[in-house]
Amino acid sequence: MKFLHTSDLHLGKRLHEMPLIDDQRHILSEICRIAEENNCDAVVAAGDIYDKSAPSAEAVALFDRFVTELHEKGIALIANYGNHDSADRVGFASALLSKNGVFLSPRFDGKVEKAIFRDEYGEVRVHLLPFLKPVTVTATCPDGDFDSWDGALGYAIGLAEADFSQRNVIVCHQFVTGGERSESEEVNVGGADNVSASLFDGFDYVALGHLHKPQRIACDTVRYSGSPLKYSLDEHNSEKSVVIVTLSEKGRCDTETVPLVPLHDVRRLCGTYEELTLRRNYEGTETEDYFHVVLLDEDYIPDALYRLRTIYPNIMKLEYANIRSAHNADMDEVSDALAGEEEMTPSEMFEALYRVQNNAPMSESERSLSERIFERLNREDGV
């Protein structure tokens, strides 16, 4: 059996208020194409189908198109719900759809759903374990009260009743200890939601979702595919991909990563205003990507965002990284700067505060301007 592993589609998501529907439509078509070209029997989507529990009509239509395209190509879809999803919306009509090669995990009720595939080596059982909290598992267990994520998930995995003499795949949306997070994921304070990778011992492949960076956990067969698109600016250096998994005889599982090419990449541009305005000469059509711009100019550039957007129209964030921005004055520094303030003129006090706040002295033009302002204020006050 061969299948494609992806996760965290987050359909309907916006990046810094930029709608990504077109980007998601493109990447879902890419996933369908890769699955077809690699003769995959199924696509596995390990949770967070949607970005919100009440997804937009556009997001639902996009998922419908994805399911339909896979069905037309004769490729099954196996998907469970994640922490961003509504269990009832993702699992709607799951019993009916499973008869047509679309396996969606319904709301967890103490039973772990599975899809069964057959090849020349026998059966492959794919167990769908959606995102679970201890309280969810406790509500379905008459004999237990789980206060730890490990205990709750271990019990839920046991409900799958996997026969490890046969081939078994588990699809799980959870944070497994050792995984690396990115900014676009929800963080549970103190890592209380961590579960141990040892819970999955015995499974031939563990298709994980929840973390957006592609990564292995302990071995090649326990993997996060990562999200198909970059959903936070800190992912600018990451490469997105899907995993092609081939199961042959029991104990043999081969994996291969296939890169994904987005409609727009997420990139970070760092330099002075002058450097970034000249850089367009050798970046060509890449200026249509999504950008996080970091300006190194010491002086503020008036209308920098508006002016740079004439070159890079999809700038999502602009910030400065210079001596001023790198220094955050605390109250002790302010108090030290104003020591002896009784003997300081208002202009001198302002200059002292400026030096503390900006980690640099005033320029001559700034000092001249501040002196003129204070002179004017003194005249208006009759001093």
ABEGO torsion letter per residue (X at the ends): XBBBBBBGAGBGBBBGGBBAAAAAAAAAAAAAAAAAAAGBABBBBBEGABABABBBAAAAAAAAAAAAAAAAAGBBBBBBBBAABBAAAAABGAAAAAAAGBBBBBBBAGBBBBBBBBBAAEBBBBBBBBBBBAAAAAAABAABBBABAAAAAAAAAAAAGBBAABBBBBBBBBBBBGBBBBAABBBBBGGAABBBAAAABGBABBBBBGBABBBBBGBAABBBAEBABBABAAAAABBBBBBBBBBBBBGBBBBBBBBBBBABBBBBBBEBAAAAAAAAAAAEAAAABBBBBBBABABBBBGAAAAAAAABAABABBBBBBAAAABBBBAAAAAAAABGAAABBAAAAAAAAAAAAAGBBBBAAAAAAAAAAAAAAAAAAGX
